[in-house]
Amino acid sequence: MFDILIHGGRVVDGSGNPWYYGDLGIQGDRITAIGGLASADARHKIDATDMVVAPGFIDTHVHGDLALLADPLHEPAIRQGVTTYLLGQDGVAMAPASAPTLEYMCRYTAGFSGGPMFAEGHLPKRPLLTMADYLALFERKCALNVACLVPNGNVRMEVLGLATCAPSTHELGRMEGIVRRSMGDGAVGLSSGLDYIPSRYADIAELTALCREIAPFGGVYVSHIRSYTPESVDAALDEVEQIARDAGVAVHVSHFNSLADQVLPRIDAMRAGGIDVTFDLYCYLAGNSILGMVALPPSVQEGGIDVTLARLRDPETRKTLRSWFASPRVPLAPVRLTFVAARAFKQYEGTTLEEAAREAGCDIGTLVCDLLVASGMAAGCIAPHHPRRTEADIRAFMRHPAMMAGSDGIYTGRFPHPRGWGCFARYLGHYVKEKVWTLEECVQKLAAHAARRYGLKDRGLLREKMAADVIVFAPNKVLDRATYEHGREPASGMEHVIVNGEMVLHSGQRTRALPGRALKRM
């Protein structure tokens, strides 16, 4: 007898092959049979007539590191059929971390991670949070699975603090040891965020040394590269390529928000030259990050949050920043505030900096400094991509064989970017209807590619003996409802979502099951 029998549906198994009619039987946490099973006995039967049965999706870039602990049922993912998150992104995350590193990371990333607001009561207070400790926080305690990368910024901070210098030979050896232990604890690779502090202080030699530690484990180097702009992206990709060659490691570019005709030929050339390079993508033309990273020069943020706040309070520093705000690295007027910690500035959530400054009766630079001081740097924002980037770029990236899906979802604030609630539904609904992908290509990009990339060998496909992460949906009903004005609108169209053999969504209704597992490379 099966625990769950799904019958009468079209099976899209994740391989990219054409769909077929078939039934699927689940026992425990495994798929145990696929075929003509409609007459078999089962404790629960799901009629999938006129629906599609597919493997659960894997979000390869998402900032649920604290949000998933604070909200273990996690509606944004489940309503889109996402059954696995890859955490530890952008070189600044929660583990491994000593108490000082964890405090800094919570405060520094608060604009996209939720920081202390989400961490309180969910992260243990201990001298060291190892990768094993962190993964254990999710084991059967949330609705979806978790895999994790080692953030290079954490590793660097454990040894060098917030110093901007290169490590000595001894210090680099200590950093290598942290990476090696974390990989042994179950991490699937190393991440860097070369716009973020202190990740941005790592040079090629340092990153290459750390990548040599993940290579024996089959780990992947995942990088938020130093630049995505037309002017600088080629140099950023040079760095990725050199690390791949010198460390002998597979590499992956996070949220590849560049111009397709400029960078995709480079990806093709790298692959032709023997570099195992892939990338992830969200299907929007604006990003979401912390306001400090977008609006301030890195030099002002050297030394930590308290030092940064002291600088921003200093009238002389503000005078020197006038020239920066007159010509910032990205246009600041259209940047939209998603989350502001300070009550005095909450009214500006959902408005652009231009609108907020006009209402406050000051210039944008003054508003940014006042807001960040009042919020302790805890503020998030949405910023448009390069003005030459268009929908055509998104579609070109989607069609590339090295692409996989990553929402870059952020779950902080009243006006978050819609990608956290809608990216996967938009791929599955809008872009399949627009014929950018076939349904089979879509499921492969959203599930199987990521599972293969990160060594999750029992996920991403519907096969006997594979883990029972299974979704059932009506393709013509899948809709992303989140917008920039209403970013928390959940997607619609998912009927059933099964994680490790347990139903977390049944007939469109949430259950209270928390069957998620901490996944390791196999």
Sequence and secondary structure as in RCSB ss.txt:
>XXXX:A:sequence
MFDILIHGGRVVDGSGNPWYYGDLGIQGDRITAIGGLASADARHKIDATDMVVAPGFIDTHVHGDLALLADPLHE
PAIRQGVTTYLLGQDGVAMAPASAPTLEYMCRYTAGFSGGPMFAEGHLPKRPLLTMADYLALFERKCALNVACLV
PNGNVRMEVLGLATCAPSTHELGRMEGIVRRSMGDGAVGLSSGLDYIPSRYADIAELTALCREIAPFGGVYVSHI
RSYTPESVDAALDEVEQIARDAGVAVHVSHFNSLADQVLPRIDAMRAGGIDVTFDLYCYLAGNSILGMVALPPSV
QEGGIDVTLARLRDPETRKTLRSWFASPRVPLAPVRLTFVAARAFKQYEGTTLEEAAREAGCDIGTLVCDLLVAS
GMAAGCIAPHHPRRTEADIRAFMRHPAMMAGSDGIYTGRFPHPRGWGCFARYLGHYVKEKVWTLEECVQKLAAHA
ARRYGLKDRGLLREKMAADVIVFAPNKVLDRATYEHGREPASGMEHVIVNGEMVLHSGQRTRALPGRALKRM
>XXXX:A:secstr
 EEEEEEEEEE  SSSS  EEEEEEEETTEEEEEES TTS EEEEEE TTSEEEE EEESSB  TTHHHH TT H
HHHTTTEEEEEESGGG SSSSEEHHHHHHHHHHTHHHH HHHHHTTTS   SEE HHHHHHTTTTTSSSEEEE E
EHHHHHHHHHTT  S   HHHHHHHHHHHHHHHHTT  EEEEETTSTTGGG  HHHHHHHHHHHGGGT EEEEE 
S  STTTHHHHHHHHHHHHHHHT EEEESS  S HHHHHHHHHHHHHTT  EEEEE S SEEEEEHHHHHS GGG
GTT HHHHHHHHH HHHHHHHHHHHHS SS  TT EEEEE  GGGGGGTTSBHHHHHHHHTS HHHHHHHHHHHH
TT EEEEEE  TT  HHHHHHHHHSTTEEE   B   SSS  THHHHHHHHIIIIIHHTTSS HHHHHIIIIIHH
HHHTT TTSSS  TTSB  EEEE GGG B    SSSTT   B EEEEEETTEEEEETTEE       B    
